[in-house]
Amino acid sequence: MPIEIERKFLLNGDGWRGQVTRSERMAQGYLVGAAALQAGHARASVRVRRSGVQAWLNIKAARLGIERAEYEVALPPDEADEMLATLCDGVLEKIRHYITLDGMLFEIDEFLGANAGLVVAEIELPTADACFPRPIWLGREVSALARYYNVNLIVHPYAEWSVAERDAAEGESA
């Protein structure tokens, strides 16, 4: 079973922008999303993602934490566009920026639309306890806060978050 080990962080300022090697716009929607997960009707989210001329179907286990089962399959872009337009309960848009430090890839998602203002950095690791660079722009870790998961940002976008939700630390409820 393929396991994704990913940590997610807020950012401290814009110091990361000068280190970006490439950026791409992405659109994604969920065929099985937050409502089914929260109601206990699904054990995984099912996502359609489109970026440039590429598209994927992604299935990710519905559990909190940095280690989750994840499967990804390429899709024809026209089929992904049709699914995004007709089968998803909303589409999340973002610009993904790529930065490599000490051989490790950081993916920085700058959200658009109703999630504008939210910027997070993700890093995939080979093991849960792997060491990785900690640049000054890497802020508070939010890996275990479900509200930062993309599947939840479609139904409860950042623009609707309360001050308490924006400020709650790891392990705190908002």
N, C-alpha and C positions, 0 to 999 in steps of 0.2 A: 504494500500500500504506500503510495507516495505521500510523504509528510512534508508540509511546509513549516519551517521554523522561522517566524517573522516577528520582529520587534518594531513597535511604532512609537514615534516621538513627536511632540510639538516642537516648534522651532523658536530659537531666540533671535529675533531680528532677521535681516536680509543678507547677512554675511555670506551665506551659501551661494547666492546668485552668481558671483564671479567664478565659481568652480564648476558650473554646469557645462557638460560636454555635449548634450543634446536634449531636446524637448519634443514632446509629441502630445497632441490633443487626443483625448479618449472620451468615448461615450459608453456607458454601461447601464444595463437594466437587469431586473431579476424576474425570472420565470417562476421561481419559488423564492419568496422574499420574507421580509420581517414578520408580516402578519401570520403566515403559516408557521414560522419558527416559534413565535411567541405563543401561539395557540397550541403548540405541541403537535402540529400536524405534519411536521417535516423534521428530518434529522440533518438536512444539509440545505444550504442556499444553492441556487442554480442561476448562474449569471451569464449574460451575453455581453461581450465587450467588443468594441470596434475601435481601431486605431489605424489611421491611414488606410492602406490597402490590405490590412490584416484584420482577422476577427477570430474570436474564440468562444467556446462554451466552457464554463468553469463550474465545477462542483466542489464546494468546500464544506467540511463538517461544521455543524452548528454547535460549537463549544467555545467557551472563553479560553484565553491563554495564547501562548506563543507557538504551540505545536498543534497543528490541525491537519487532518487528511485533506488532500486537494488533488483534483484531477482536472486536466485541461486538454481540450481537443480543438483543433483548427476547424473553422467554419468558412464556407464561401461568404465573402463580404455582403453580397446581395441578400443572402438568407439572413445574415445577422441584422442587416438594416430592416428587413421585413419583421423580424422578431421584435426588435427594439420598438418599431412603430405600432405593432398590433398586439403583442402578447405581454408586454411589460407594463407594470403599474407606475410608470415614471422612468425617467432617464436621468442619470447622474452624469455631469460633465466635469472634466478636470484637465489640467495640463500636467503631464508627468515630466519631471526634470530628472536627469541622470547625473550623478556625481560618483566618481571612483576615488577612494582614499585608501592608501595602503593595500591595494588589491581588493578592497571590499566595495560593493556597489550599493549606494544609497539611492532610493527612488523617492523623490519629493513630489507629493501630490498637492497641487494648488487648485482648489476647488472653485467652480464657477457657479453661476445662477444662484439658487437659494442657499447654496453652501459657500458662497463667496466669503472670503475672509479666513477660512479654515485652510491651513497649510500644515501638512504632516510629512515626516520623513519615515520611510520604512527601510529596513535592512533584513535580508534573508540570510540565515546563518546555517552552517553545516551541522551544528549541535546546539542544544539549548544553552549550554554554558560557554560557548565560543567567545573569545575576546574579539572586540572590534574597535575601530577608532571612535573617539568621542570628541569630534570637533566642537569648537566653542558655540557654534550655532545650533547644536543638538540640545534641545530642551528637555522638558519633563516627559517621562515615559507614560504612554497611555494604552499600552498593549492589552491590558485587561479591562478596559472601559468600553463596553459594548456600543455606547453611543458614537464612538469614533469608527466603527465598522461601516464600510460603504453600504452594506445592505440596510443599515438603520438610518443612514443619512438621506435616503430617498423618502422614507416615511416621516422622519423627524429631522428636517434640515437645520443646519447650523444657524440660519437666520431666525429660527424659532426657539433656539435654546435660551434658557433663563441665565441670568448672571451666575446662579449657583451651579448650573450644569457646566458652564464654561470654566468655572473656577475650581470645581471639585477635584480633589487629588485622587491618585490611585487608591483604590480600596474604599473610597468614600462614596456614599450615595448622593445623588443630586436632588 
